[in-house]
Amino acid sequence: MSEPIKRSTIYFEPELHQALRIKAAHTNISVSALVNEAVRFALREDQEDLASFEERADEPTISYEELLKDLKANGKL
Protein backbone atom coordinates (compact mmCIF):
# COMPACT_ATOMS: atom_id res chain seq x y z
CA MET A 1 0.00 0.00 0.00
CA SER A 2 1.41 3.40 -0.90
CA GLU A 3 1.68 6.24 1.58
CA PRO A 4 -1.15 8.77 1.60
CA ILE A 5 -0.44 12.06 -0.11
CA LYS A 6 0.66 14.81 2.28
CA ARG A 7 -0.87 18.25 2.14
CA SER A 8 1.17 21.43 2.53
CA THR A 9 0.60 25.14 2.17
CA ILE A 10 3.03 26.89 -0.16
CA TYR A 11 3.14 30.63 -0.74
CA PHE A 12 4.13 31.78 -4.22
CA GLU A 13 4.99 35.20 -5.50
CA PRO A 14 1.96 36.36 -7.52
CA GLU A 15 3.80 36.23 -10.85
CA LEU A 16 5.10 32.71 -10.21
CA HIS A 17 1.66 31.53 -9.16
CA GLN A 18 0.12 32.93 -12.33
CA ALA A 19 2.80 31.33 -14.50
CA LEU A 20 2.34 28.02 -12.72
CA ARG A 21 -1.43 28.08 -13.15
CA ILE A 22 -1.09 28.95 -16.84
CA LYS A 23 1.44 26.17 -17.40
CA ALA A 24 -0.82 23.72 -15.58
CA ALA A 25 -3.75 24.69 -17.79
CA HIS A 26 -1.71 24.50 -21.01
CA THR A 27 -0.12 21.15 -20.19
CA ASN A 28 -3.22 19.64 -18.60
CA ILE A 29 -1.16 18.80 -15.50
CA SER A 30 -2.16 19.84 -12.00
CA VAL A 31 -0.27 22.53 -10.12
CA SER A 32 0.57 19.91 -7.48
CA ALA A 33 2.07 17.59 -10.09
CA LEU A 34 4.16 20.43 -11.54
CA VAL A 35 5.46 21.42 -8.09
CA ASN A 36 6.21 17.79 -7.19
CA GLU A 37 8.17 17.33 -10.40
CA ALA A 38 10.12 20.56 -9.82
CA VAL A 39 11.04 19.42 -6.30
CA ARG A 40 12.07 15.98 -7.58
CA PHE A 41 14.25 17.65 -10.21
CA ALA A 42 15.95 19.86 -7.60
CA LEU A 43 16.56 16.89 -5.30
CA ARG A 44 18.00 14.81 -8.17
CA GLU A 45 20.39 17.66 -8.96
CA ASP A 46 21.47 17.76 -5.31
CA GLN A 47 22.00 14.00 -5.34
CA GLU A 48 24.14 14.26 -8.48
CA ASP A 49 26.19 17.07 -6.95
CA LEU A 50 26.78 15.09 -3.76
CA ALA A 51 27.83 12.04 -5.80
CA SER A 52 30.30 14.20 -7.73
CA PHE A 53 31.76 15.56 -4.49
CA GLU A 54 32.12 12.02 -3.18
CA GLU A 55 33.84 10.84 -6.37
CA ARG A 56 36.36 13.66 -6.09
CA ALA A 57 36.97 13.34 -2.34
CA ASP A 58 40.40 11.76 -2.83
CA GLU A 59 41.64 14.35 -5.32
CA PRO A 60 44.42 16.57 -4.05
CA THR A 61 43.40 20.02 -2.93
CA ILE A 62 45.17 23.29 -3.57
CA SER A 63 44.75 26.54 -1.72
CA TYR A 64 43.73 29.70 -3.50
CA GLU A 65 47.15 31.20 -2.80
CA GLU A 66 48.88 28.14 -4.30
CA LEU A 67 46.65 28.34 -7.35
CA LEU A 68 47.56 31.99 -7.91
CA LYS A 69 51.28 31.22 -7.53
CA ASP A 70 50.98 28.38 -10.02
CA LEU A 71 49.10 30.54 -12.54
CA LYS A 72 51.72 33.26 -12.21
CA ALA A 73 54.59 30.78 -12.53
CA ASN A 74 53.08 29.43 -15.75
CA GLY A 75 52.58 32.91 -17.21
CA LYS A 76 48.80 32.81 -17.02
CA LEU A 77 48.57 35.84 -14.74
C-alpha positions in Angstrom: 0.0 0.0 0.0 1.4 3.4 -0.9 1.7 6.2 1.6 -1.2 8.8 1.6 -0.4 12.1 -0.1 0.7 14.8 2.3 -0.9 18.3 2.1 1.2 21.4 2.5 0.6 25.1 2.2 3.0 26.9 -0.2 3.1 30.6 -0.7 4.1 31.8 -4.2 5.0 35.2 -5.5 2.0 36.4 -7.5 3.8 36.2 -10.9 5.1 32.7 -10.2 1.7 31.5 -9.2 0.1 32.9 -12.3 2.8 31.3 -14.5 2.3 28.0 -12.7 -1.4 28.1 -13.1 -1.1 29.0 -16.8 1.4 26.2 -17.4 -0.8 23.7 -15.6 -3.7 24.7 -17.8 -1.7 24.5 -21.0 -0.1 21.2 -20.2 -3.2 19.6 -18.6 -1.2 18.8 -15.5 -2.2 19.8 -12.0 -0.3 22.5 -10.1 0.6 19.9 -7.5 2.1 17.6 -10.1 4.2 20.4 -11.5 5.5 21.4 -8.1 6.2 17.8 -7.2 8.2 17.3 -10.4 10.1 20.6 -9.8 11.0 19.4 -6.3 12.1 16.0 -7.6 14.3 17.7 -10.2 16.0 19.9 -7.6 16.6 16.9 -5.3 18.0 14.8 -8.2 20.4 17.7 -9.0 21.5 17.8 -5.3 22.0 14.0 -5.3 24.1 14.3 -8.5 26.2 17.1 -6.9 26.8 15.1 -3.8 27.8 12.0 -5.8 30.3 14.2 -7.7 31.8 15.6 -4.5 32.1 12.0 -3.2 33.8 10.8 -6.4 36.4 13.7 -6.1 37.0 13.3 -2.3 40.4 11.8 -2.8 41.6 14.3 -5.3 44.4 16.6 -4.0 43.4 20.0 -2.9 45.2 23.3 -3.6 44.8 26.5 -1.7 43.7 29.7 -3.5 47.2 31.2 -2.8 48.9 28.1 -4.3 46.7 28.3 -7.3 47.6 32.0 -7.9 51.3 31.2 -7.5 51.0 28.4 -10.0 49.1 30.5 -12.5 51.7 33.3 -12.2 54.6 30.8 -12.5 53.1 29.4 -15.7 52.6 32.9 -17.2 48.8 32.8 -17.0 48.6 35.8 -14.7 
